[in-house]
Amino acid sequence: MTDLQTLKDITMNALEDMKAKDIVVLDVKPLTSVADLMIVASGTSNRHVKSIADNVREQVKKNGMMPLGVE
């Protein structure tokens, strides 16, 4: 399994664990050299969205990777 697939799986699991809404995975590799994937999700409130982002960041770090950005 590639690092990209591992990162995608970790992120998707973290989003699903926190009950994120409207999860979309966009393949942006053909469009830019900056990123391969963009994962977009929403939540039910500002607090929920912050909790989702914190959980994704925590799970990625726990698996030995460092997110370049979370927005």
N, C-alpha and C positions, 0 to 999 in steps of 0.2 A: 504494500500500500504506500502510495506517495505521501510526502509531507502535506501536499495540497489537499489530498483526499482525507487524510487524518485531521487536518485543521477544519475542513468542511464538516466532517462527522462530529467532531467535538463541539463545534459551533451550533450545528443543528440540534444536537442532543441538549445543549444548554438552553437553547431557545424553547425547545419543546418542554423541557422540565419546568420552565417558568411560565408556560402557557402563553407564549407569544402568539400574536394574531397575524394573519396574512403574510406568512413567511414566503419570500421569493428569492430564488438563487439565480443570479444573472451571470452568464458567461461573457465577460468583457475582454477576454484575451485578444480577440481579433480587432478590438477597438482601441486598445491602449497598451502601452508597455509598462504602465504603472501597477496594474493589478490583473490577476487572472479571473477572480470571481468577486462579485459583490453580493452580499446577503443583506436583504432588507426585511425588517419585521416591524410590527407595531404592537402597541399595548393598549390597555383600557384607560390608563391615566398616566400623568407625569411620573408618579411614584412607581407604577408598574414598569414603565419604560426604563427608568433608572435602575430598578432591580434586575431587569432583564440584562441590561448592559453590564452591570456589575457581575452578574453570574457568568456571562460569556467571558469576560476578562479573567475572572477567577479560574474558570475551568481550563482556559487556554494556558494560563500560567502554571496551573497544577500539572499540566501535561508537558511542561518544559519548553513551551513556545512563548514568545513575547509579541503581543499584538502591536502593530505599527500605529493603529488608530482605532478608536471607537467613537462613532458619532450617532 
